[in-house]
Amino acid sequence: MQTQRNTHTRLLSAALLVFAMWHGSFAGESVVSAPVAMEIAIRAGDLRMVLENTGQGLRLAGLTDLVTSQELCPAEPAPLFSVVLRDVQTKDLLTITADTGWKQVDVASSGVMGTHTLTFAAPTDDRLEGIRVEVTLEVEAGDSALTWDLRIANDNPRWALWRIVFPQAAVRDLGEDAKVFAQVTSGVELSGMWTKAGKRGGPYPGGWTCMQYMAAYNKARRTGLYVGMHDPFGSTKDIFAEGQPAKEAVLFTFDHPAPDMGKPGVGFDLPGKARWQLLRGDWFDAAQIYRAWAMQEARWWPALGPAGREDTPKWMRELPAWVMTGGAASDCVPQVRKFAEAIGLPTGFHWYNWHQIPFDNDYPHYFPVKDGFAEGVAELKTAGVYPMPYINGRLWDTRDKGAEDWAFSRTALPAATKDEDGKPCTESYGSKETDGNSVTLAVMCPTTPLWQDRVSDIVLRLFSEYGVSGVYIDQIAAAQPRLCFDASHGHELGGGHWWTEGYWKMLDAIRAAKPADRMLTTECNAEPYIKWLDGYLTWHWQQQDMVPAFSAVYGGTIQMFGRAYRGGPTQDLANRMKAAQQLVYGEQIGWFGPEVIERADCWPFLRDCIQLRWRLREYFCRGHMARPPRLAGPVSTVTADWQWSGEWLVTTDAILTGAWRIPQENKLVLLFANVSDDPYAGRLDLNPADYGLAATPVTVTAIQPNAGRGDPPLADQRWIARPLAIQAIDRAEVELPPRNILAWEVRRIDGN
């Protein structure tokens, strides 16, 4: 009873101070002490947060948009943090949270609207003596934002940190038309998460969970919440948006496996800062919050010059299209040349199975190559094709010579990732050994010199001996980090940011040694590797409700290329939908099989997308994505089977739009693509201020395929560029024939 009374008194004193400071600072009165409810009110611009005393901790009692009066906090809020501890003797797990289980909670403030420190100490469970959590909260009134930090001290010899969930925030149902932005591939904008159970997200950094923020919003009501983990190291964590229908809430969580997880006496320091910010827009506005942070603090943001990413070869920055196939040179070189001739433009070629070993088998022994490989590379380069062979940057076959353990145990095993029992972490992908058993591939630890040197040797040999234009190093930005517990590797055990830093060191060495006119790419688009790679294979951007959030954050920093183009009864429509999305998202078009040029119902449209991207290439090299323009009134939709995994129905608008800017030159391009068989006529509905065009006269040039075009494909008559007489860009009329694309280049007349 005395313990509870002491806690109550300590919290009451802090609450009086903070509440009075907040109230007095806005009422113009001096700070006074008066009996108030056991609440702590903190205001950040238009965002007001209230914490309440639970008797054994602090609980979020309110999170309010003061302008719209929208309450963001649900009736059952999530704890500010959750900490999972493990008994080092029994391996039992125990969870403590911010709202219960503490005898002592202190709140201190360093000044009006400044920094607040919440300290949780003396757990009620006496076994946890020595565990202490400190949460620091900084107020940013101008952005209506709260920035959080968290530290955990652990002086307990029996209990070790295992996982830390922070930040976590639940957002109540924001009404009709409310949306959730979740981290899935490029990003998805979801309706109905408040009424449907389920999670979206996953392990970060990985190909399906690529960035570290989420959001809930109602754009029409101009309210919502951005929740981000601004971690400049790209540390390992699980990021999820979870629908909780019973609570009428969506829960956002960032779950960190502790560095040196399971070691007693080891504390935790949050990598970077967490951020809650009032959101008045949609997914694009959330992306701009994250982009502003990444430009300033993310370790992976590359240097950008007047020509964009100048450490990437110019040919790679400008490349308009990719073709993908594989095998011996005699089998694939003629097909690839035919494709390149069909577009009449530089072409990237992703070359699989150039090696004698089977695919996903006997890695990493890629040499010797198949006959004619070097000659095929040389022939393609003379034809304007840039060959890029495949290797894997992560796996070593545990039976790496047919069915024999040839070099794995004697060479690779010490450098493989290990679980807590010391066993190598392994994966299988459907490939078979010569005896018919599944190929078992060990995940190599990227911090080990053996693996760093092995990948570097393979890449540099391909450059020096075979003259390839680039090397695709599979899985780096696709597969999640493994929690490695091998102490001999010298990294922290389990969680932390050693995984990304291991690849940074590997790729630093390769980039320093490679010829300047060559490039490196990898699979998918986990953000922490951008600075060290020139391209991301975005083949997996195949989701329903997808939005180009990744492009909105990172457009201009790295070239994105390739979708998986597949078959089925609606293949031609699916192909048009994918190519149109690639165009407006800023991707290099394709990753087609070369035989696509024979498909009369989609190839002309695909070719137009490729050629328009080439014509507008400076926007994707030197610019960045602007807000995709909206069309007024209803827009019809189309549905096709994208065949990503079995039947995979995807529905999009029939008219896809995009926008890219070069702000320093007052240049803007608006993109429109009609993937359907019906003509479209409508008008724009946009805010000129979003594009730097407020109250400014503009000139508009329309660029569109010529309906009477003929051969050769690149003859000048294939494209029409004509000035448009547009009085108001925000209400301009747009017309598009079926299966047609259109670009508007917009310039400010005053040149400012």
NUTORLUM-193779 format. One record per residue (C-alpha): x negated, y, z; residue in three letters. Coordinates in steps of 0.25 Angstrom, whole numbers, plus 2048, in hexadecimal, padded with zeros to 3 digits. Example, Ala and Ser with C-alpha at 12.3 -4.5 7.8 and 13.67 -1.06 7.14 Angstrom:
2
7CF7EE81FALA;7C97FC81DSER;
end
This chain:
752
800800800MET;7F5809803GLN;7EE8067F6THR;7FB80A7EEGLN;7FC8177F6ARG;7EE81B7F3ASN;7F08187E4THR;7FD8207E5HIS;7F682C7EBTHR;7EA82C7E2ARG;7F382B7D6LEU;7FD8367DBLEU;7F183F7DDSER;7EC83D7CFALA;7FA83E7C9ALA;7FD84C7D0LEU;7F08517CBLEU;7F284C7BCVAL;8008507BCPHE;7FE85E7C1ALA;7F38607B8MET;7FB85C7ACTRP;8078647B1HIS;8008707B5GLY;7F78717A8SER;8048737A0PHE;80C87B7A9ALA;8028867ACGLY;8028837BBGLU;7F78807C4SER;7F68717C8VAL;7FE86D7D4VAL;8018617DCSER;80F85C7DEALA;81584F7E0PRO;8188487D3VAL;81B83A7CEALA;80F8317CDMET;80C8347BFGLU;80083A7B7ILE;8048427ABALA;7F98457A1ILE;7FC84E795ARG;7F484E788ALA;7FB85877FGLY;80885377AASP;806845781LEU;809843790ARG;805837797MET;80A8337A5VAL;8048287AELEU;80A8237BBGLU;80681C7C7ASN;80A80E7C8THR;80480C7D6GLY;7F98037D0GLN;7F580B7C4GLY;7F98157B9LEU;8048137AFARG;80881B7A3LEU;8158217A6ALA;81782A79AGLY;81182E78DLEU;819839786THR;81884277AASP;81C84F780LEU;820855772VAL;82A84B76ETHR;82D84677CSER;82A838777GLN;82682E782GLU;81C82577DLEU;81A81C789CYS;82381078APRO;82B80C797ALA;820801799GLU;813808796PRO;806800794ALA;7FB80179FPRO;7F180B79CLEU;7E780079CPHE;7E67F179ESER;7D97EA7A2VAL;7D77DB7A1VAL;7CD7D57ABLEU;7C77C77ACARG;7C37BF7B8ASP;7B47BB7B4VAL;7B67AE7BCGLN;7C47A97B8THR;7C57B17ABLYS;7D37B57B0ASP;7D87C27AALEU;7DF7CD7B1LEU;7E57DA7ACTHR;7E57E87B3ILE;7EC7F47AETHR;7ED8037B0ALA;7FB8027B7ASP;7F97F87C2THR;7EF7F17CAGLY;7E77FD7D0TRP;7E58027DELYS;7DF80F7DAGLN;7E28187CEVAL;7DC8267CDASP;7DF8317C3VAL;7D583D7C1ALA;7D68487B7SER;7CB8517B3SER;7D385D7AFGLY;7E08627A9VAL;7E385A79DMET;7D685479DGLY;7D08467A1THR;7D883D7ABHIS;7D18307B1THR;7DA8257B6LEU;7D281B7BFTHR;7D880D7C3PHE;7D08067CEALA;7D27FC7D9ALA;7DA7F27D3PRO;7E57EC7DCTHR;7E07DE7D8ASP;7D47DD7E1ASP;7CD7D37D8ARG;7CB7DF7CELEU;7C37E87D8GLU;7B97F07D0GLY;7C27F27C4ILE;7C48017C1ARG;7CA8077B4VAL;7C98167B1GLU;7D181C7A6VAL;7CE82A7A0THR;7D8832799LEU;7D583F791GLU;7E084878CVAL;7DF84E77EGLU;7EB85877EALA;7E885D770GLY;7EB84F76AASP;7F584B775SER;7EC83F778ALA;7E7837784LEU;7D9831782THR;7D582678CTRP;7C981F791ASP;7C881379ALEU;7BC80D7A2ARG;7BD8007ABILE;7B37FE7B6ALA;7B17EF7BBASN;7A97ED7C7ASP;7B07DF7CAASN;7A77D37C9PRO;7B27C97C6ARG;7BB7D07BCTRP;7B77D47AEALA;7BE7DD7A4LEU;7C47D5798TRP;7CD7DF790ARG;7D27ED792ILE;7DE7F278BVAL;7DD801789PHE;7E380A784PRO;7F1804784GLN;7FE80C782ALA;80C808780ALA;815811777VAL;824811778ARG;82E81076CASP;82D81D765LEU;83A81C75EGLY;83F81A750GLU;83481A746ASP;829818750ALA;81C81174BLYS;81080A751VAL;80380B74APHE;7FB7FE74DALA;7ED7F9749GLN;7EF7EF73EVAL;7E57F0732THR;7E77FE72CSER;7F1801737GLY;8007FE737VAL;80C80773BGLU;8177FE742LEU;826800745SER;82D7F974FGLY;8227F5759MET;82A7FA764TRP;8347EF761THR;82B7E475DLYS;8217DC765ALA;8147D9760GLY;8067DF75ELYS;7FE7E5753ARG;7EF7E7754GLY;7E47DE758GLY;7D57DD75BPRO;7CD7EA757TYR;7C47EC750PRO;7CA7E3745GLY;7D07E3738GLY;7DF7E473DTRP;7DC7ED748THR;7D37F8742CYS;7D580474BMET;7D7808759GLN;7E481075ATYR;7F380E759MET;7FF81775AALA;80E81775CALA;816823757TYR;823829751ASN;81F832746LYS;82D838745ALA;82D83C754ARG;81E840753ARG;81A83875FTHR;81282C762GLY;805827769LEU;7F7824763TYR;7EF81A76BVAL;7E1818767GLY;7D481176CMET;7C981B767HIS;7BE811769ASP;7B2816760PRO;7AB808762PHE;7B67FF75CGLY;7B67F6768SER;7BD7E9768THR;7CB7EA76DLYS;7DA7E576AASP;7E37F0765ILE;7F27ED764PHE;8007F4763ALA;80A7EB769GLU;8197EC768GLY;8207EB776GLN;82F7EB773PRO;8337E8781ALA;82C7F4786LYS;8307FC779GLU;821800778ALA;8157FD76FVAL;8087FA776LEU;7FB7FF771PHE;7EF7F7777THR;7E07F8776PHE;7DA7EB77CASP;7CB7EB77FHIS;7C37DF782PRO;7B97E378CALA;7AA7E4788PRO;7A37D9790ASP;7B17D4793MET;7B17CA79EGLY;7A47CF7A5LYS;7A77D47B4PRO;7A27E27B8GLY;7A47E77AAVAL;7AC7F47A8GLY;7B37FA79BPHE;7B2807794ASP;7BC80A78ALEU;7B580B77CPRO;7BA819777GLY;7C781F77CLYS;7D681C77BALA;7DF826776ARG;7EE829777TRP;7F383476EGLN;80183A76ALEU;80483775CLEU;80D840754ARG;80C838746GLY;80A82A741ASP;7FF82073ETRP;7F782A736PHE;7F7834741ASP;7F282974AALA;7E7826740ALA;7E2834740GLN;7E183474FILE;7D882874ETYR;7D082D742ARG;7CD83A74AALA;7C7831755TRP;7C082774CALA;7B9833744MET;7B3838751GLN;7B082C759GLU;7B181F752ALA;7A3818750ARG;7A7813743TRP;7AB82073CTRP;7A2822730PRO;79B82E72CALA;7A3835721LEU;79D83F717GLY;7A384870CPRO;7A483B703ALA;7AA83370FGLY;7A3827714ARG;79582970DGLU;78E81D713ASP;79881470BTHR;7948136FCPRO;79C81D6F3LYS;7A08116EATRP;7A680A6F6MET;7AE8176FBARG;7B48196EDGLU;7B780A6E9LEU;7C58096E5PRO;7C87FA6E4ALA;7C47EC6E9TRP;7C57DE6E3VAL;7C37D16EBMET;7BF7C36E7THR;7B47BA6E8GLY;7AB7AE6E4GLY;7A07AD6DAALA;79C7B86D1ALA;7A17B16C5SER;7AF7AF6CBASP;7B17BD6D0CYS;7A87C86C9VAL;7B07C76BCPRO;7BE7C96C3GLN;7B87D56CCVAL;7B27DC6BFARG;7C07DA6B8LYS;7C77E16C4PHE;7BD7ED6C4ALA;7BF7EF6B5GLU;7CE7EF6B8ALA;7CD7FB6C1ILE;7C18016BBGLY;7BC8066C8LEU;7B18026D3PRO;7B67F56D9THR;7B27EE6E6GLY;7B17DF6E6PHE;7B27D76F3HIS;7AB7CA6F0TRP;7AE7BE6F8TYR;7A87B06F7ASN;79B7B56F1TRP;7937AC6FAHIS;79279C6F8GLN;797799706ILE;7A7798707PRO;7AF7A470DPHE;7B07A571CASP;7A679971DASN;797798720ASP;7967A7723TYR;78D7AE723PRO;7847A7719HIS;7897AE70DTYR;77C7AB705PHE;77A7A66FAPRO;7847AD6F1VAL;78C7A76E6LYS;7857A76D8ASP;7867B46D1GLY;7897BD6DDPHE;77E7C76DBALA;7817C76CCGLU;7907C96CEGLY;78D7D56D8VAL;7847DC6CEALA;78E7DA6C2GLU;79A7DF6CBLEU;7927EC6CFLYS;78F7EF6C0THR;79E7EE6BEALA;7A17F86C9GLY;7A57EE6D3VAL;79F7EE6E2TYR;79E7E06E7PRO;7A07DE6F6MET;79D7CF6FBPRO;7A47CA707TYR;79D7C5714ILE;7A27C3722ASN;79C7CC72DGLY;7A17C4739ARG;7A17B5738LEU;7977A9737TRP;79C79B734ASP;79979273FTHR;797787735ARG;78F78F72BASP;78A785721LYS;79677D71CGLY;79A775728ALA;78D77772FGLU;78978073AASP;77D785733TRP;779792739ALA;784796742PHE;78079074FSER;77179274DARG;7727A0748THR;77F7A774AALA;7857A1756LEU;77E7AA760PRO;7837B6758ALA;7927B2757ALA;79C7B8760THR;7A07AF76DLYS;7AC7AE775ASP;7AB7AD785GLU;7A779E784ASP;79B7A177BGLY;7A279B76FLYS;7A17A2761PRO;7AD7AA75DCYS;7B27A3750THR;7BC7A5745GLU;7C279E739SER;7C87A372CTYR;7CD797725GLY;7C079371DSER;7BC78471ELYS;7AE77E720GLU;7AA773717THR;7AF768720ASP;7BD76F720GLY;7BD77572EASN;7BF784730SER;7B478D72FVAL;7B179373DTHR;7AA7A073CLEU;7A37A7748ALA;7A57B674BVAL;7977BC74BMET;7947C7756CYS;7917D474EPRO;7887D9759THR;77E7CD757THR;7717D074EPRO;7737C3747LEU;7807C6742TRP;77D7D473FGLN;7717D0737ASP;7787C5730ARG;7837CE72AVAL;7797D8726SER;7707CE71FASP;77C7C9717ILE;7807D7713VAL;7737DD70FLEU;76F7D0707ARG;77C7D26FFLEU;7787E16FCPHE;7697DE6F9SER;76A7D16F2GLU;7777D26EBTYR;77A7E06E9GLY;7887E06EEVAL;78F7EE6F0SER;7957EB6FEGLY;7977DF708VAL;7A47DC70FTYR;7A17D771DILE;7AD7D0721ASP;7B57D172EGLN;7AD7DD735ILE;7B97E6735ALA;7C47DB735ALA;7C17D1740ALA;7C27D474FGLN;7B67D4758PRO;7B47C8760ARG;7B27C976FLEU;7A47C376FCYS;79E7BE77DPHE;7907BA779ASP;7877C2782ALA;77B7BF77ASER;7807C976FHIS;77E7D5778GLY;78C7DB777HIS;7967DD781GLU;79F7D0783LEU;7AD7D077DGLY;7B27DE77AGLY;7AB7EC777GLY;7A67F276AHIS;79A7E9768TRP;7A17E275CTRP;7A37EF754THR;7957F4757GLU;78F7E6753GLY;7957E8745TYR;7907F7745TRP;7827F2747LYS;7837E873DMET;7897F1732LEU;77F7FC736ASP;7737F4732ALA;77A7EF725ILE;77E7FD721ARG;76F802724ALA;76A7F771BALA;7737F670FLYS;7727FE702PRO;77980C703ALA;7828086F7ASP;7887FC6FDARG;7947FA707MET;7997F1712LEU;7A87ED715THR;7B07E471ETHR;7BD7DE720GLU;7C97E6726CYS;7C87F472DASN;7C47F473CALA;7BF80273EGLU;7B2801746PRO;7AA7FC73ATYR;7AD808730ILE;7A080F731LYS;79880372ETRP;7A17FE722LEU;7A5804715ASP;7B27FC712GLY;7BD7F5719TYR;7C57EA712LEU;7D37ED716THR;7D97E1710TRP;7E17DE71CHIS;7E97EB71BTRP;7F67E3718GLN;7FF7E7723GLN;80E7EB723GLN;8107F9729ASP;8017FD726MET;7FC80B726VAL;7EF810722PRO;7EA814730ALA;7DC80F72EPHE;7DB817721SER;7E0823729ALA;7D5822733VAL;7C981D72BTYR;7CC82171CGLY;7BF826716GLY;7B681F720THR;7B681171AILE;7BC80B70DGLN;7C780270FMET;7CA7F7704PHE;7D17EB700GLY;7DF7E5703ARG;7E27D6702ALA;7EA7D56F5TYR;7F17C86F4ARG;7FC7C06EDGLY;80B7BD6EEGLY;8177C06E6PRO;8167CF6EATHR;8077D06E7GLN;8087DC6DDASP;8107E56E6LEU;8087E16F2ALA;7FB7E56EAASN;8017F26E7ARG;8057F56F5MET;7F77F16FALYS;7F07F96F0ALA;7F98066F2ALA;7F6804701GLN;7E78046FFGLN;7E88106F6LEU;7EF819700VAL;7E781370CTYR;7DA817705GLY;7D5808703GLU;7CD8046F7GLN;7D77FC6EFILE;7D77ED6EDGLY;7D07E16F2TRP;7D77DA6E6PHE;7D47CD6E0GLY;7CF7D16D2PRO;7DB7CA6CBGLU;7E47D56D0VAL;7E27DD6C3ILE;7EB7D26BCGLU;7F77D66C5ARG;7FF7DF6BCALA;8097E36C7ASP;7FF7E96D0CYS;7F27EB6CATRP;7F57F86C3PRO;7F97FE6D0PHE;7ED7F86D7LEU;7E47FE6CCARG;7EA80C6CEASP;7E880B6DDCYS;7D98086DAILE;7D78136D0GLN;7DE81E6D8LEU;7D681A6E4ARG;7CA81C6DCTRP;7CF8296D7ARG;7D182E6E5LEU;7C58276EBARG;7BF8346F2GLU;7CB8346FBTYR;7C8827701PHE;7B9829701CYS;7B9837707ARG;7C783A70DGLY;7D0834717HIS;7DE82F718MET;7E983A71AALA;7F783771EARG;7FE82E714PRO;80983770EPRO;818834711ARG;823833706LEU;830839709ALA;83C83070AGLY;83D821709PRO;83281A702VAL;83680B6FDSER;82D800702THR;8277F36FBVAL;8247E6701THR;81A7DB6FCALA;8137CF702ASP;8057D3704TRP;8017C5708GLN;7F77C9713TRP;7FB7BC71BSER;8057B4714GLY;8117BC710GLU;80E7CA715TRP;8197D4711LEU;8157E3712VAL;81F7EE70FTHR;81A7FC70CTHR;81F809706ASP;8208086F6ALA;8198156F6ILE;80B8156FELEU;805822701THR;7F7827706GLY;7EF834707ALA;7E0837708TRP;7D984470AARG;7CB84A708ILE;7CE856712PRO;7C185D710GLN;7C585F701GLU;7D4861703ASN;7D78556FBLYS;7E284B6FDLEU;7E88406F6VAL;7F683A6F8LEU;7F882C6F3LEU;8058256EFPHE;8078176EAALA;8148116E5ASN;8128016E6VAL;8217FE6E2SER;8287FC6D5ASP;8318096D7ASP;82E8176D5PRO;82D8216E0TYR;8318306E1ALA;8308376EEGLY;8298426F6ARG;81E844700LEU;82184770EASP;81484B715LEU;80E85671EASN;80485E715PRO;7FC861722ALA;7F9853723ASP;7F0854717TYR;7EB862719GLY;7F5868710LEU;7FE871719ALA;80387D712ALA;7F987C707THR;7FC87B6F8PRO;7F686F6F1VAL;7F38696E4THR;7F785B6E1VAL;7F28526D6THR;7F98456D3ALA;7F18396CFILE;7F982D6C9GLN;7F78216C0PRO;7FB8246B1ASN;80781D6AEALA;80281B69FGLY;7F48176A3ARG;7EC80D69BGLY;7DF80769AASP;7D480869EPRO;7D88086ACPRO;7D08146B0LEU;7D381D6A4ALA;7D682B6A8ASP;7E582A6A4GLN;7E78206AFARG;7E982B6B9TRP;7F18386B9ILE;7ED8436C2ALA;7F684F6C1ARG;7F985B6CAPRO;80685C6D1LEU;80F8686D4ALA;8128666E3ILE;8178716EBGLN;81786A6F9ALA;80F85E6FBILE;817859707ASP;8238576FEARG;81D8546F1ALA;82484A6E8GLU;81E83C6E5VAL;8218336D9GLU;81B8256D7LEU;81E81B6CCPRO;81F80C6D0PRO;8118066D3ARG;80A8136D2ASN;80081B6DBILE;7FF82A6DCLEU;7F58346E2ALA;7F68426E5TRP;7E984A6E7GLU;7ED8576F0VAL;7E48636F2ARG;7E68706F9ARG;7E687C6F0ILE;7DF8856FAASP;7D487B6FBGLY;7D487C70BASN;
end
